[in-house]
Amino acid sequence: MTKDRRAVVEALEGLLADSYTLYLKTHSYHWNVKGPMFTTLHTMFETQYNELALAVDEIAERIRALGAPAPGSYTQFAQRAKVKEDTGVPPATAMIENLVADMDTVVATARAVVRAAEAAGDDASVDLGVRRIDVHEKAAWMLRSHLE
């Protein structure tokens, strides 16, 4: 594997780890949210974790298409993820704040995919990274709207 391709794979591994960790956190928040925004947040979190479930599959399959094994364990994800798990049950507003910060983190990770893929001439990975940026920027905006 070339150095450029390896850099793309490593960036994608980070995106996979961040996305999976965010999926798990969002799913947990969906189960545990309570308070006056319950219905809205319960539904929004479900929409977001369902989208993330599809995304992790696409990211892992892109890693495989580049000839590398996709990481698939909690240990591997924890080693690569910048998004950190939440073992508690924060209040609804804190859940929103945490997810906004995590969306911003995933945007930065996706930008790293785009940069690495552009350097490698890997248009498919550039496209994947740009699409992930769009999804997470929109999700962050929707979450932030609940804080105003």
OpenMM code with the backbone's topology and positions (N, CA, C; nanometers):
from openmm import Vec3, app, unit

residues = "MET THR LYS ASP ARG ARG ALA VAL VAL GLU ALA LEU GLU GLY LEU LEU ALA ASP SER TYR THR LEU TYR LEU LYS THR HIS SER TYR HIS TRP ASN VAL LYS GLY PRO MET PHE THR THR LEU HIS THR MET PHE GLU THR GLN TYR ASN GLU LEU ALA LEU ALA VAL ASP GLU ILE ALA GLU ARG ILE ARG ALA LEU GLY ALA PRO ALA PRO GLY SER TYR THR GLN PHE ALA GLN ARG ALA LYS VAL LYS GLU ASP THR GLY VAL PRO PRO ALA THR ALA MET ILE GLU ASN LEU VAL ALA ASP MET ASP THR VAL VAL ALA THR ALA ARG ALA VAL VAL ARG ALA ALA GLU ALA ALA GLY ASP ASP ALA SER VAL ASP LEU GLY VAL ARG ARG ILE ASP VAL HIS GLU LYS ALA ALA TRP MET LEU ARG SER HIS LEU GLU".split()
positions = [
    Vec3(0.0848, -0.1177, 0.0000),
    Vec3(0.0000, 0.0000, 0.0000),
    Vec3(0.0895, 0.1242, 0.0000),
    Vec3(0.0572, 0.2199, -0.0859),
    Vec3(0.1367, 0.3417, -0.0946),
    Vec3(0.1188, 0.4259, 0.0306),
    Vec3(0.2136, 0.5157, 0.0519),
    Vec3(0.2087, 0.6057, 0.1677),
    Vec3(0.0826, 0.6925, 0.1622),
    Vec3(0.0484, 0.7444, 0.0444),
    Vec3(-0.0719, 0.8282, 0.0293),
    Vec3(-0.1986, 0.7499, 0.0613),
    Vec3(-0.2064, 0.6268, 0.0106),
    Vec3(-0.3253, 0.5447, 0.0361),
    Vec3(-0.3349, 0.5102, 0.1841),
    Vec3(-0.2197, 0.4811, 0.2453),
    Vec3(-0.2184, 0.4503, 0.3896),
    Vec3(-0.2703, 0.5696, 0.4702),
    Vec3(-0.2331, 0.6920, 0.4284),
    Vec3(-0.2803, 0.8124, 0.4980),
    Vec3(-0.4324, 0.8256, 0.4864),
    Vec3(-0.4874, 0.7906, 0.3710),
    Vec3(-0.6333, 0.7947, 0.3531),
    Vec3(-0.6988, 0.6915, 0.4442),
    Vec3(-0.6451, 0.5721, 0.4459),
    Vec3(-0.7006, 0.4659, 0.5313),
    Vec3(-0.6982, 0.5090, 0.6775),
    Vec3(-0.5866, 0.5662, 0.7224),
    Vec3(-0.5779, 0.6090, 0.8622),
    Vec3(-0.6806, 0.7176, 0.8929),
    Vec3(-0.6990, 0.8105, 0.8015),
    Vec3(-0.7997, 0.9151, 0.8211),
    Vec3(-0.9402, 0.8544, 0.8250),
    Vec3(-0.9661, 0.7597, 0.7371),
    Vec3(-1.0963, 0.6919, 0.7359),
    Vec3(-1.1178, 0.6103, 0.8633),
    Vec3(-1.0117, 0.5487, 0.9145),
    Vec3(-1.0233, 0.4755, 1.0412),
    Vec3(-1.0636, 0.5692, 1.1542),
    Vec3(-1.0085, 0.6895, 1.1558),
    Vec3(-1.0477, 0.7889, 1.2554),
    Vec3(-1.1936, 0.8290, 1.2394),
    Vec3(-1.2352, 0.8471, 1.1142),
    Vec3(-1.3745, 0.8836, 1.0877),
    Vec3(-1.4684, 0.7706, 1.1286),
    Vec3(-1.4295, 0.6478, 1.1026),
    Vec3(-1.5104, 0.5329, 1.1430),
    Vec3(-1.5212, 0.5269, 1.2950),
    Vec3(-1.4099, 0.5436, 1.3642),
    Vec3(-1.4097, 0.5375, 1.5102),
    Vec3(-1.4939, 0.6497, 1.5701),
    Vec3(-1.4777, 0.7709, 1.5194),
    Vec3(-1.5580, 0.8827, 1.5701),
    Vec3(-1.7058, 0.8605, 1.5409),
    Vec3(-1.7369, 0.8140, 1.4219),
    Vec3(-1.8767, 0.7941, 1.3832),
    Vec3(-1.9416, 0.6841, 1.4659),
    Vec3(-1.8689, 0.5750, 1.4911),
    Vec3(-1.9253, 0.4656, 1.5693),
    Vec3(-1.9457, 0.5082, 1.7148),
    Vec3(-1.8493, 0.5808, 1.7692),
    Vec3(-1.8618, 0.6273, 1.9065),
    Vec3(-1.9786, 0.7250, 1.9185),
    Vec3(-1.9935, 0.8123, 1.8209),
    Vec3(-2.1056, 0.9055, 1.8194),
    Vec3(-2.2379, 0.8307, 1.8035),
    Vec3(-2.2385, 0.7265, 1.7216),
    Vec3(-2.3582, 0.6425, 1.7078),
    Vec3(-2.3989, 0.5862, 1.8439),
    Vec3(-2.3041, 0.5289, 1.9137),
    Vec3(-2.3322, 0.4671, 2.0433),
    Vec3(-2.3819, 0.5707, 2.1443),
    Vec3(-2.3166, 0.6868, 2.1474),
    Vec3(-2.3568, 0.7924, 2.2406),
    Vec3(-2.4969, 0.8429, 2.2071),
    Vec3(-2.5224, 0.8656, 2.0796),
    Vec3(-2.6531, 0.9169, 2.0376),
    Vec3(-2.7628, 0.8159, 2.0688),
    Vec3(-2.7339, 0.6877, 2.0485),
    Vec3(-2.8315, 0.5830, 2.0794),
    Vec3(-2.8610, 0.5808, 2.2295),
    Vec3(-2.7577, 0.5923, 2.3100),
    Vec3(-2.7758, 0.5950, 2.4548),
    Vec3(-2.8598, 0.7158, 2.4965),
    Vec3(-2.8314, 0.8303, 2.4373),
    Vec3(-2.9103, 0.9499, 2.4692),
    Vec3(-3.0558, 0.9306, 2.4267),
    Vec3(-3.0785, 0.8671, 2.3148),
    Vec3(-3.2147, 0.8372, 2.2685),
    Vec3(-3.2894, 0.7552, 2.3747),
    Vec3(-3.2236, 0.6555, 2.4277),
    Vec3(-3.2869, 0.5709, 2.5290),
    Vec3(-3.3131, 0.6456, 2.6586),
    Vec3(-3.2257, 0.7381, 2.6946),
    Vec3(-3.2249, 0.7931, 2.8298),
    Vec3(-3.2699, 0.9376, 2.8430),
    Vec3(-3.3005, 1.0040, 2.7333),
    Vec3(-3.3420, 1.1440, 2.7428),
    Vec3(-3.4739, 1.1545, 2.8191),
    Vec3(-3.4892, 1.2637, 2.8922),
    Vec3(-3.6147, 1.2890, 2.9623),
    Vec3(-3.6311, 1.4395, 2.9765),
    Vec3(-3.7500, 1.4796, 3.0149),
    Vec3(-3.7785, 1.6210, 3.0346),
    Vec3(-3.8741, 1.6748, 2.9301),
    Vec3(-3.8935, 1.8068, 2.9302),
    Vec3(-3.9948, 1.8676, 2.8434),
    Vec3(-3.9664, 1.8522, 2.6947),
    Vec3(-3.8408, 1.8295, 2.6566),
    Vec3(-3.8069, 1.8113, 2.5147),
    Vec3(-3.8020, 1.6640, 2.4753),
    Vec3(-3.8538, 1.5771, 2.5614),
    Vec3(-3.8391, 1.4333, 2.5400),
    Vec3(-3.8762, 1.3893, 2.3988),
    Vec3(-3.9983, 1.4153, 2.3564),
    Vec3(-4.0451, 1.3631, 2.2276),
    Vec3(-3.9598, 1.4141, 2.1128),
    Vec3(-3.9323, 1.5414, 2.1125),
    Vec3(-3.8516, 1.6014, 2.0054),
    Vec3(-3.7121, 1.5405, 2.0024),
    Vec3(-3.6468, 1.5346, 2.1179),
    Vec3(-3.5094, 1.4834, 2.1221),
    Vec3(-3.5041, 1.3332, 2.0989),
    Vec3(-3.5972, 1.2602, 2.1560),
    Vec3(-3.6023, 1.1156, 2.1356),
    Vec3(-3.6090, 1.0853, 1.9848),
    Vec3(-3.6936, 1.1566, 1.9144),
    Vec3(-3.7092, 1.1371, 1.7698),
    Vec3(-3.5857, 1.1845, 1.6940),
    Vec3(-3.5331, 1.3010, 1.7297),
    Vec3(-3.4146, 1.3542, 1.6613),
    Vec3(-3.2947, 1.2619, 1.6806),
    Vec3(-3.2740, 1.2163, 1.8031),
    Vec3(-3.1614, 1.1261, 1.8290),
    Vec3(-3.1764, 0.9967, 1.7492),
    Vec3(-3.2977, 0.9458, 1.7379),
    Vec3(-3.3205, 0.8240, 1.6593),
    Vec3(-3.2843, 0.8468, 1.5123),
    Vec3(-3.3272, 0.9579, 1.4586),
    Vec3(-3.2934, 0.9910, 1.3196),
    Vec3(-3.1422, 0.9968, 1.3025),
    Vec3(-3.0744, 1.0593, 1.3974),
    Vec3(-2.9295, 1.0742, 1.3869),
    Vec3(-2.8564, 0.9416, 1.4026),
    Vec3(-2.8967, 0.8580, 1.4985),
    Vec3(-2.8238, 0.7313, 1.5129),
    Vec3(-2.8521, 0.6374, 1.3971),
    Vec3(-2.9703, 0.6436, 1.3390),
    Vec3(-2.9977, 0.5617, 1.2201),
    Vec3(-2.9105, 0.6044, 1.1026),
    Vec3(-2.8925, 0.7347, 1.0859),
    Vec3(-2.8063, 0.7845, 0.9791),
    Vec3(-2.6621, 0.7406, 1.0040),
    Vec3(-2.6179, 0.7472, 1.1281),
    Vec3(-2.4819, 0.7059, 1.1628),
    Vec3(-2.4611, 0.5560, 1.1406),
    Vec3(-2.5631, 0.4754, 1.1656),
    Vec3(-2.5516, 0.3304, 1.1427),
    Vec3(-2.5212, 0.3018, 0.9967),
    Vec3(-2.5846, 0.3743, 0.9079),
    Vec3(-2.5562, 0.3577, 0.7646),
    Vec3(-2.4176, 0.4113, 0.7311),
    Vec3(-2.3805, 0.5215, 0.7930),
    Vec3(-2.2513, 0.5845, 0.7636),
    Vec3(-2.1345, 0.4946, 0.8018),
    Vec3(-2.1420, 0.4307, 0.9180),
    Vec3(-2.0279, 0.3483, 0.9598),
    Vec3(-2.0058, 0.2329, 0.8623),
    Vec3(-2.1135, 0.1812, 0.8078),
    Vec3(-2.0999, 0.0740, 0.7089),
    Vec3(-2.0309, 0.1268, 0.5832),
    Vec3(-2.0734, 0.2424, 0.5370),
    Vec3(-2.0120, 0.3002, 0.4165),
    Vec3(-1.8638, 0.3308, 0.4384),
    Vec3(-1.8303, 0.3855, 0.5536),
    Vec3(-1.6904, 0.4186, 0.5830),
    Vec3(-1.6059, 0.2919, 0.5905),
    Vec3(-1.6558, 0.1905, 0.6606),
    Vec3(-1.5816, 0.0640, 0.6717),
    Vec3(-1.5622, -0.0004, 0.5346),
    Vec3(-1.6651, 0.0040, 0.4525),
    Vec3(-1.6533, -0.0552, 0.3193),
    Vec3(-1.5557, 0.0229, 0.2318),
    Vec3(-1.5436, 0.1525, 0.2526),
    Vec3(-1.4444, 0.2307, 0.1776),
    Vec3(-1.3041, 0.1891, 0.2208),
    Vec3(-1.2839, 0.1676, 0.3493),
    Vec3(-1.1535, 0.1190, 0.3975),
    Vec3(-1.1205, -0.0136, 0.3313),
    Vec3(-1.2184, -0.1032, 0.3247),
    Vec3(-1.1969, -0.2334, 0.2607),
    Vec3(-1.1670, -0.2171, 0.1121),
    Vec3(-1.2357, -0.1251, 0.0457),
    Vec3(-1.2126, -0.1025, -0.0973),
    Vec3(-1.0700, -0.0535, -0.1229),
    Vec3(-1.0113, 0.0107, -0.0238),
    Vec3(-0.8732, 0.0571, -0.0371),
    Vec3(-0.7718, -0.0518, -0.0006),
    Vec3(-0.8217, -0.1693, 0.0370),
    Vec3(-0.7339, -0.2835, 0.0600),
    Vec3(-0.6890, -0.3038, 0.2032),
    Vec3(-0.7519, -0.2354, 0.2970),
    Vec3(-0.7137, -0.2502, 0.4375),
    Vec3(-0.8290, -0.3128, 0.5152),
    Vec3(-0.7977, -0.3795, 0.6261),
    Vec3(-0.9052, -0.4301, 0.7113),
    Vec3(-0.9687, -0.3139, 0.7880),
    Vec3(-1.0976, -0.3185, 0.8043),
    Vec3(-1.1680, -0.2148, 0.8798),
    Vec3(-1.1643, -0.2483, 1.0281),
    Vec3(-1.1263, -0.1527, 1.1129),
    Vec3(-1.1318, -0.1793, 1.2565),
    Vec3(-1.2760, -0.2052, 1.2971),
    Vec3(-1.2962, -0.2949, 1.3940),
    Vec3(-1.4322, -0.3304, 1.4295),
    Vec3(-1.4524, -0.3655, 1.5752),
    Vec3(-1.3608, -0.3225, 1.6612),
    Vec3(-1.3791, -0.3516, 1.8037),
    Vec3(-1.3837, -0.2216, 1.8828),
    Vec3(-1.4427, -0.2290, 2.0007),
    Vec3(-1.4462, -0.1115, 2.0878),
    Vec3(-1.3049, -0.0638, 2.1201),
    Vec3(-1.2149, -0.1572, 2.1409),
    Vec3(-1.0758, -0.1216, 2.1714),
    Vec3(-1.0142, -0.0437, 2.0558),
    Vec3(-1.0327, -0.0935, 1.9334),
    Vec3(-0.9775, -0.0233, 1.8172),
    Vec3(-1.0416, 0.1143, 1.8010),
    Vec3(-1.1712, 0.1234, 1.8228),
    Vec3(-1.2381, 0.2526, 1.8106),
    Vec3(-1.1885, 0.3485, 1.9183),
    Vec3(-1.1752, 0.3011, 2.0415),
    Vec3(-1.1298, 0.3874, 2.1516),
    Vec3(-0.9894, 0.4407, 2.1260),
    Vec3(-0.9051, 0.3599, 2.0618),
    Vec3(-0.7688, 0.4033, 2.0305),
    Vec3(-0.7664, 0.5133, 1.9247),
    Vec3(-0.8663, 0.5169, 1.8372),
    Vec3(-0.8657, 0.6085, 1.7238),
    Vec3(-0.9603, 0.7277, 1.7387),
    Vec3(-1.0607, 0.7148, 1.8238),
    Vec3(-1.1680, 0.8147, 1.8295),
    Vec3(-1.1273, 0.9391, 1.9078),
    Vec3(-1.1659, 1.0529, 1.8532),
    Vec3(-1.1558, 1.1793, 1.9255),
    Vec3(-1.2863, 1.2055, 2.0005),
    Vec3(-1.3974, 1.1539, 1.9483),
    Vec3(-1.5249, 1.1584, 2.0201),
    Vec3(-1.5133, 1.0598, 2.1363),
    Vec3(-1.5499, 1.1050, 2.2534),
    Vec3(-1.5395, 1.0198, 2.3722),
    Vec3(-1.6774, 0.9712, 2.4153),
    Vec3(-1.6814, 0.8479, 2.4634),
    Vec3(-1.8085, 0.7924, 2.5087),
    Vec3(-1.8568, 0.8654, 2.6332),
    Vec3(-1.9838, 0.8504, 2.6621),
    Vec3(-2.0445, 0.9090, 2.7812),
    Vec3(-2.1088, 0.7945, 2.8580),
    Vec3(-2.0548, 0.7656, 2.9756),
    Vec3(-2.1081, 0.6550, 3.0542),
    Vec3(-2.2171, 0.7009, 3.1504),
    Vec3(-2.2439, 0.8306, 3.1524),
    Vec3(-2.3478, 0.8833, 3.2400),
    Vec3(-2.4753, 0.9135, 3.1630),
    Vec3(-2.5687, 0.9738, 3.2345),
    Vec3(-2.6951, 1.0171, 3.1752),
    Vec3(-2.7123, 1.1652, 3.2092),
    Vec3(-2.6548, 1.2512, 3.1256),
    Vec3(-2.6657, 1.3942, 3.1543),
    Vec3(-2.8068, 1.4462, 3.1279),
    Vec3(-2.8373, 1.5649, 3.1788),
    Vec3(-2.9659, 1.6274, 3.1463),
    Vec3(-2.9757, 1.6528, 2.9953),
    Vec3(-3.0968, 1.6692, 2.9468),
    Vec3(-3.1216, 1.6843, 2.8032),
    Vec3(-3.0383, 1.7956, 2.7409),
    Vec3(-3.0298, 1.9096, 2.8054),
    Vec3(-2.9531, 2.0210, 2.7491),
    Vec3(-2.8053, 1.9848, 2.7366),
    Vec3(-2.7520, 1.9154, 2.8352),
    Vec3(-2.6119, 1.8718, 2.8282),
    Vec3(-2.5936, 1.7679, 2.7178),
    Vec3(-2.6919, 1.6811, 2.6975),
    Vec3(-2.6854, 1.5859, 2.5861),
    Vec3(-2.6702, 1.6621, 2.4544),
    Vec3(-2.7528, 1.7640, 2.4376),
    Vec3(-2.7471, 1.8429, 2.3146),
    Vec3(-2.6100, 1.9082, 2.3004),
    Vec3(-2.5624, 1.9717, 2.4052),
    Vec3(-2.4308, 2.0376, 2.4016),
    Vec3(-2.3199, 1.9379, 2.3690),
    Vec3(-2.3256, 1.8203, 2.4300),
    Vec3(-2.2249, 1.7168, 2.4036),
    Vec3(-2.2281, 1.6744, 2.2565),
    Vec3(-2.3476, 1.6538, 2.2044),
    Vec3(-2.3597, 1.6090, 2.0657),
    Vec3(-2.3169, 1.7176, 1.9674),
    Vec3(-2.3449, 1.8429, 1.9983),
    Vec3(-2.2973, 1.9522, 1.9115),
    Vec3(-2.1447, 1.9493, 1.9062),
    Vec3(-2.0803, 1.9392, 2.0213),
    Vec3(-1.9334, 1.9334, 2.0249),
    Vec3(-1.8826, 1.8123, 1.9471),
    Vec3(-1.9500, 1.6993, 1.9622),
    Vec3(-1.9092, 1.5777, 1.8905),
    Vec3(-1.9280, 1.5915, 1.7401),
    Vec3(-2.0368, 1.6548, 1.6984),
    Vec3(-2.0581, 1.6775, 1.5548),
    Vec3(-1.9445, 1.7621, 1.4987),
    Vec3(-1.9046, 1.8647, 1.5732),
    Vec3(-1.7929, 1.9487, 1.5295),
    Vec3(-1.6635, 1.8677, 1.5216),
    Vec3(-1.6435, 1.7776, 1.6149),
    Vec3(-1.5259, 1.6896, 1.6118),
    Vec3(-1.5271, 1.6015, 1.4877),
    Vec3(-1.6425, 1.5439, 1.4569),
    Vec3(-1.6519, 1.4566, 1.3393),
    Vec3(-1.6313, 1.5377, 1.2114),
    Vec3(-1.6783, 1.6607, 1.2076),
    Vec3(-1.6530, 1.7465, 1.0913),
    Vec3(-1.5022, 1.7627, 1.0716),
    Vec3(-1.4294, 1.7891, 1.1781),
    Vec3(-1.2838, 1.8040, 1.1684),
    Vec3(-1.2187, 1.6741, 1.1213),
    Vec3(-1.2668, 1.5614, 1.1705),
    Vec3(-1.2134, 1.4314, 1.1274),
    Vec3(-1.2433, 1.4075, 0.9802),
    Vec3(-1.3625, 1.4423, 0.9365),
    Vec3(-1.3991, 1.4267, 0.7951),
    Vec3(-1.3153, 1.5185, 0.7069),
    Vec3(-1.2837, 1.6378, 0.7559),
    Vec3(-1.1960, 1.7287, 0.6793),
    Vec3(-1.0570, 1.6671, 0.6608),
    Vec3(-1.0097, 1.5952, 0.7622),
    Vec3(-0.8806, 1.5264, 0.7503),
    Vec3(-0.8877, 1.4181, 0.6428),
    Vec3(-1.0017, 1.3507, 0.6311),
    Vec3(-1.0208, 1.2522, 0.5240),
    Vec3(-1.0115, 1.3218, 0.3892),
    Vec3(-1.0798, 1.4341, 0.3755),
    Vec3(-1.0791, 1.5075, 0.2487),
    Vec3(-0.9369, 1.5482, 0.2116),
    Vec3(-0.8624, 1.6034, 0.3072),
    Vec3(-0.7242, 1.6476, 0.2789),
    Vec3(-0.6366, 1.5298, 0.2355),
    Vec3(-0.6441, 1.4201, 0.3100),
    Vec3(-0.5620, 1.3027, 0.2765),
    Vec3(-0.6018, 1.2459, 0.1408),
    Vec3(-0.7303, 1.2389, 0.1150),
    Vec3(-0.7800, 1.1821, -0.0106),
    Vec3(-0.7445, 1.2717, -0.1295),
    Vec3(-0.7511, 1.4023, -0.1112),
    Vec3(-0.7115, 1.4931, -0.2193),
    Vec3(-0.5642, 1.4739, -0.2528),
    Vec3(-0.4809, 1.4608, -0.1510),
    Vec3(-0.3371, 1.4407, -0.1718),
    Vec3(-0.3091, 1.3093, -0.2445),
    Vec3(-0.3957, 1.2098, -0.2213),
    Vec3(-0.3775, 1.0783, -0.2837),
    Vec3(-0.4488, 1.0663, -0.4181),
    Vec3(-0.5241, 1.1694, -0.4564),
    Vec3(-0.6019, 1.1611, -0.5806),
    Vec3(-0.7161, 1.0617, -0.5710),
    Vec3(-0.7709, 1.0448, -0.4510),
    Vec3(-0.8766, 0.9471, -0.4236),
    Vec3(-1.0113, 1.0197, -0.4195),
    Vec3(-1.0726, 1.0351, -0.5356),
    Vec3(-1.1970, 1.1112, -0.5462),
    Vec3(-1.3118, 1.0493, -0.4666),
    Vec3(-1.3182, 0.9177, -0.4608),
    Vec3(-1.4273, 0.8517, -0.3881),
    Vec3(-1.4205, 0.8841, -0.2386),
    Vec3(-1.3000, 0.8832, -0.1823),
    Vec3(-1.2864, 0.9157, -0.0404),
    Vec3(-1.3078, 1.0645, -0.0158),
    Vec3(-1.2686, 1.1496, -0.1104),
    Vec3(-1.2987, 1.2930, -0.1000),
    Vec3(-1.4495, 1.3107, -0.0911),
    Vec3(-1.5219, 1.2449, -0.1816),
    Vec3(-1.6678, 1.2557, -0.1837),
    Vec3(-1.7288, 1.2091, -0.0521),
    Vec3(-1.6830, 1.0968, -0.0017),
    Vec3(-1.7343, 1.0451, 0.1252),
    Vec3(-1.7109, 1.1476, 0.2362),
    Vec3(-1.5905, 1.2027, 0.2439),
    Vec3(-1.5589, 1.3009, 0.3473),
    Vec3(-1.6448, 1.4256, 0.3373),
    Vec3(-1.6647, 1.4754, 0.2157),
    Vec3(-1.7465, 1.5951, 0.1965),
    Vec3(-1.8909, 1.5682, 0.2374),
    Vec3(-1.9435, 1.4519, 0.2019),
    Vec3(-2.0807, 1.4183, 0.2412),
    Vec3(-2.0945, 1.4092, 0.3918),
    Vec3(-1.9933, 1.3549, 0.4594),
    Vec3(-1.9989, 1.3455, 0.6059),
    Vec3(-1.9926, 1.4852, 0.6689),
    Vec3(-1.9128, 1.5732, 0.6133),
    Vec3(-1.9076, 1.7110, 0.6633),
    Vec3(-2.0469, 1.7731, 0.6551),
    Vec3(-2.1113, 1.7587, 0.5415),
    Vec3(-2.2443, 1.8159, 0.5212),
    Vec3(-2.3439, 1.7621, 0.6237),
    Vec3(-2.3455, 1.6309, 0.6426),
    Vec3(-2.4400, 1.5685, 0.7369),
    Vec3(-2.4170, 1.6197, 0.8785),
    Vec3(-2.2918, 1.6258, 0.9218),
    Vec3(-2.2637, 1.6625, 1.0609),
    Vec3(-2.2789, 1.8123, 1.0853),
    Vec3(-2.2490, 1.8944, 0.9867),
    Vec3(-2.2744, 2.0377, 1.0033),
    Vec3(-2.4246, 2.0644, 1.0160),
    Vec3(-2.5039, 1.9965, 0.9362),
    Vec3(-2.6493, 2.0136, 0.9435),
    Vec3(-2.7028, 1.9617, 1.0774),
    Vec3(-2.6549, 1.8469, 1.1216),
    Vec3(-2.7001, 1.7915, 1.2498),
    Vec3(-2.6635, 1.8842, 1.3652),
    Vec3(-2.5435, 1.9413, 1.3609),
    Vec3(-2.5009, 2.0337, 1.4663),
    Vec3(-2.5904, 2.1570, 1.4688),
    Vec3(-2.6243, 2.2086, 1.3510),
    Vec3(-2.7141, 2.3239, 1.3429),
    Vec3(-2.8504, 2.2902, 1.4039),
    Vec3(-2.9046, 2.1741, 1.3701),
    Vec3(-3.0350, 2.1347, 1.4232),
    Vec3(-3.0301, 2.1184, 1.5750),
    Vec3(-2.9237, 2.0613, 1.6255),
    Vec3(-2.9095, 2.0466, 1.7702),
    Vec3(-2.8959, 2.1832, 1.8365),
    Vec3(-2.8085, 2.2690, 1.7806),
    Vec3(-2.7887, 2.4023, 1.8377),
    Vec3(-2.9194, 2.4809, 1.8455),
    Vec3(-3.0069, 2.4591, 1.7514),
    Vec3(-3.1356, 2.5313, 1.7479),
    Vec3(-3.2174, 2.5058, 1.8740),
    Vec3(-3.1953, 2.3930, 1.9398),
    Vec3(-3.2671, 2.3623, 2.0636),
    Vec3(-3.2090, 2.4361, 2.1844),
    Vec3(-3.0955, 2.4957, 2.1668),
    Vec3(-3.0290, 2.5648, 2.2779),
    Vec3(-3.0565, 2.7152, 2.2777),
    Vec3(-3.1206, 2.7646, 2.1746),
    Vec3(-3.1447, 2.9099, 2.1631),
    Vec3(-3.2732, 2.9505, 2.2318),
] * unit.nanometer
topology = app.Topology()
chain = topology.addChain("A")
for resn in residues:
    res = topology.addResidue(resn, chain)
    for name in ("N", "CA", "C"):
        topology.addAtom(name, app.Element.getBySymbol(name[0]), res)
